[in-house]
């Protein structure tokens, strides 16, 4: 009698473990997909941000150079 109760419980545990391991592969695939999509979309955005920052730095440097050249030559600033 004890064997009849024990056997179905053992079989149920095994099938639950198999189901979990089967779903684990799908879960890993989903996580890998999310990471891949994030990387594919994130890399171009990062490059655009870097380019934008470089352009802003150049613009600031040019403004600083032009401001100093105007301040150094008051005759051109008065024109």
Legacy VTK file of the C-alpha trace (Angstrom):
# vtk DataFile Version 3.0
C-alpha trace
ASCII
DATASET POLYDATA
POINTS 79 float
0.000 0.000 0.000
2.806 2.381 0.784
4.425 1.655 -2.570
1.297 2.707 -4.444
1.268 6.095 -2.756
5.021 6.585 -3.091
5.270 5.666 -6.772
2.841 8.311 -8.134
4.418 11.019 -5.965
7.862 10.089 -7.272
6.641 10.048 -10.868
4.995 13.429 -10.417
8.203 14.926 -9.022
10.214 13.597 -11.928
7.830 15.006 -14.521
7.856 18.392 -12.769
11.652 18.411 -12.852
11.676 17.473 -16.516
9.119 20.159 -17.306
11.169 22.744 -15.420
14.356 21.770 -17.232
12.508 21.856 -20.547
11.205 25.343 -19.794
14.632 26.417 -18.603
15.951 26.120 -22.159
13.139 28.341 -23.412
13.799 30.833 -20.614
17.486 31.009 -21.536
16.537 31.615 -25.179
14.189 34.448 -24.199
16.814 36.091 -22.005
19.437 35.747 -24.745
17.009 37.298 -27.231
16.319 40.263 -24.963
20.042 40.812 -24.434
20.700 40.603 -28.191
17.943 43.083 -29.064
19.150 45.475 -26.374
22.699 45.259 -27.713
21.600 45.721 -31.324
19.534 48.790 -30.470
21.882 50.162 -27.807
25.130 50.240 -29.778
23.958 52.694 -32.501
22.399 54.946 -29.852
25.674 54.985 -27.920
27.637 55.917 -31.051
25.186 58.717 -31.834
25.522 60.080 -28.301
29.321 59.990 -28.555
29.213 61.788 -31.925
26.825 64.407 -30.531
29.122 65.011 -27.554
32.178 65.418 -29.797
30.301 67.945 -31.961
29.260 69.910 -28.859
32.865 69.994 -27.607
34.120 71.255 -30.990
31.385 73.892 -31.077
32.336 75.092 -27.591
36.024 75.204 -28.531
35.288 77.219 -31.680
33.128 79.623 -29.704
35.918 80.061 -27.146
38.482 80.702 -29.888
36.241 83.229 -31.629
35.470 84.991 -28.336
39.144 85.351 -27.494
40.030 86.594 -30.948
37.300 89.251 -30.793
38.389 90.322 -27.312
42.043 90.475 -28.413
41.215 92.780 -31.355
38.866 95.503 -30.134
38.914 97.215 -33.513
37.244 94.238 -35.210
34.683 94.028 -32.426
33.708 97.666 -32.934
33.023 97.166 -36.656
LINES 1 80
79 0 1 2 3 4 5 6 7 8 9 10 11 12 13 14 15 16 17 18 19 20 21 22 23 24 25 26 27 28 29 30 31 32 33 34 35 36 37 38 39 40 41 42 43 44 45 46 47 48 49 50 51 52 53 54 55 56 57 58 59 60 61 62 63 64 65 66 67 68 69 70 71 72 73 74 75 76 77 78
